[in-house]
């Protein structure tokens, strides 16, 4: 709400000084102005001018209040403070854009800034977790403070407008030029010579006029109210820009500016809205004081002593201002986390309604500067219309030229399906082209043989109450690695959309449109995600009942339905996300640290970088131009660290991980998966805590000493990369938490085993059979690591023997290096694990048809001359050596049958309701094989992020990038680790190993 404006009933004349000479008139309720006297050039006496101008004593109440509010209106030069605010905003944006595009953030100053700015802190009340457990409350992440950079931006966001609300005089003389800052001092008096000249030219008036003051006023109740109202108006476009998502209306997301999207601006949007409400409240309060002090006067003899409050209600513009303030207050209250998180759908709908109400009534309240409100409304409505048109076009609701469905593999309908949108099944062995070629060139990946028809999403139930959606839009969309889309499923939520990160990268050269399939990992919490899970479970249960009833009437050829999922009509809007501004190829090494469903963000970047390292151009993958062998591409190594709660959760991304392992040489890619919820029996608890410490344990992964140039010493101990301290809690603690609590030295407060894997609201429950799958996968991973170790040791011994023979034949036996020491201190974690069984060792397997491999291999290929770690020295020198990997055989099929047997069937028609049957997970033989391969990289414990990052930074030949997405605790830990290892002094001396760039995804919605 801003200063009230009216249209005068009188002809506009040149401003006069009549009001300033009202010698015999004192306005009703007006106070005597108290002001100092500015020394003049002459000795003529001066007269103090009133801070509260006079109002004529009109008999008609409406004429009186109309004149009253017109007189108490700020002059045009007084608007300068709102213009200064926007000059400051433009200056900050230009500076940030220049730093972003010139790469100046990568120098010494950028490193010093990042070292301070990245840190954030979390806080949790002591014993809060135990108390919540006793009261049956769900797990909650600790309170997370903004990062130092975010807090600084919030401080500036508050300080700059507040300073512009109080600095300098409120009311500036209308005779002063708007940018004439030399007359910016308060002057409550006129020099006598100006008064004398005016007296000679005009008659003395004994009554006040309807003119605004023609002199500068420092501070008064009404001037403070008017100035804060103008500042609130000026902030409307800014808070709107912070909320917009799609360029060109989302100015901050324009590629040629700072390219920051709403995911990074959400916090500024919320706090700018609260700042507007705070400033507007000051505007309302100060004007309320002014209206209470001023009286009606002799014009109305009945209500002569009545405050002006009684009469402003007759003024339409005042009523419109009250409506705008009420709508703004409702916006702020309904945007608080306590309501927004629990009732997102209601918040979303109310936001859409209240935003235009606030802007329209605010503009009507003060038409003099309503361009601030109309510009904000134009940006908001324009972006909405732009997104609606794009949404309709992408989802096939606008236009006629759509993707031809016959271009993609057909989606067969199950004979048990009652409706084509609820139960289409994919029969095993469905012939469809595959992308990319796999190990033997003929075996299709499960992920690449299930492409839904355009406009539909294939929904599958996965462990951990996860629904995997695979959506093919009728018209393709291009997303950068790490970006997200807004999902709408009409059967679940008709009017709201929800953000989910795309799991996988875009690929415009893929066969059959697979690279254009949007894959989303949705874990059930509350609201939409829970409704989606229950809806898919209901459809599956209903399909099973119908299918079993039909099978009873037919010959019983197959009692178990084949996995495939159900089809749902779904729409997406996007893509969005600030990860598009990342220059991945500018860094020598990229470390990806993700937790829980944050793996979607990491897996998208992993697949993108793997394809780039395999020779693909990043521009064809939704990113920036560049790839291995191309100018400017510096990345030679990627490390993927994923923290999950259960072993079965690796199914979420197992297929993509295996594909990346086939694309990239093992020395250039390392995948580490850590499982925090390892349930250990009492009798073998100590063996797990010392897992990796026993030198005779043949189930340990192959390992190697650290490189000499690594930041982490090779003698750092066996448990240097894995943290098992949280498992040292008693099995049955007094508070009944079963060892879930421990003291976290990393976070500095009480920790929980779910801190790094579970977001707020995620329920830590298991589907039927999931616990048995976890144990089976744990065991399978240990067995496969033992096979890999034995194969690697045998290959290394063979190579060493051949080397000795060659050395002996040349008479140089004395120069033979000693064999590798595989002692306990080397058996903790592989520097670069050998290629898992079932994964091709070739560096360019999986390239799309027509793509040529790079001219040279990365320096981390299998050639022993370029070994990046000792582990590479005993790896089989593919492709000339005979590979140790076994093909798909009967043992793997038996393993698949074992896992399938652990997942119980749903009850059939005996269930009276669709949700009474337990959900059955969707999994096929090919995906089971992928899980089997990836299980080799999964082990119990938590990663020591500081040691992992130090190791990667030490071996990198340039700057390092760290990508992170996960719960607040993991985000805070990664930020703390990155900030502590940034070394500005190294950067100053030209060593870019000291420069670490952090790219995070944080949904602050």
Secondary structure, 3 states (H helix, E strand, C coil): CCCCCCCCCCCCCCCCCCHHHCCCCCCCCCCCCCCCCCCCCCCCCCCECCCCCCCCCCCCHHHHHHHHHHHCCCCHHHHHHHHHHHHHHHHHHHHHHHHHHHCHHHCHHHHHHHHHHCCCCEECCCCHHHHHHHCCCCCCCCEECCCHHHHHHHHHHHHHHHHHHHCCCCECCCCCCCCCHHHCCCCCECCHHHHHHHHHHCCCCCCCCCCCCCCCECCCHHHHHHHHHHHHHHHHHHHHHHHCCCCCCCHHHCCCCCCCCHHHHHHHHHHHHHHHHHHHHHHHHHHHHHHHHCECCCCCCCCCCCECHHHHCCCHHHHHHHHHHHHHHHHHHHCCHHHHCCCHHHHHHHHHHHHHHHHHHHHHHCHHHCHHHHHHHHHHHHHHHHHHHHHHHHCCCCCCCCCCHHHCCCCCCCCCCCCCCCCCCCCCCCCCCCCCCCCCCCCCCCHHHCCCCCCEEEEEEECCCEEEEEECCCCCCCCCCCCEEEEECCCCCCCCCEEEEECCCCCCCCHHHHHHCEEEEEECCCCHHHHHHHHHHHHHHHHHHHHHHHHHHCCCCCCCCCCCCEEEECEEEEEECHHHHCCHHHCCEEEEEEEHHHHHHHHHHHHHHHHHHCCCCHHHHCCCCCCCCCCCCCCCEEEEEEEECCHHHHHHCHHHHHHHHHHCCHHHEEEEEEECCCCCCHHHHHHHHCCCCCCCCCCCCCCCCCCCCCCCCCCCCCCCCEECHHHHCCCCCCCCCCCCEEEECCCCEEEECCCCCCCCCCCCCCCCCHHHHHHHHHHHHHHHHHHHHHHHHHHHHHHHHHHHHHHHHCCCHHHCCCCCCCCHHHCCCCCCCCCCCCCCCCCCCCCCCCCCCCCCCCCCCCCHHHCCCHHHHCCCCCCCCCCCCCCCCHHHHHHHHHHHHHCCCCCCCCCCCCCCCCCCCCCCHHHHHHHHHHHHHEEECEECHHHHHHHHHHHCCCCEEEEEECCHHHHHHHHHHHHHHCCHHHHHCCCHHHCEEEEECCCCC
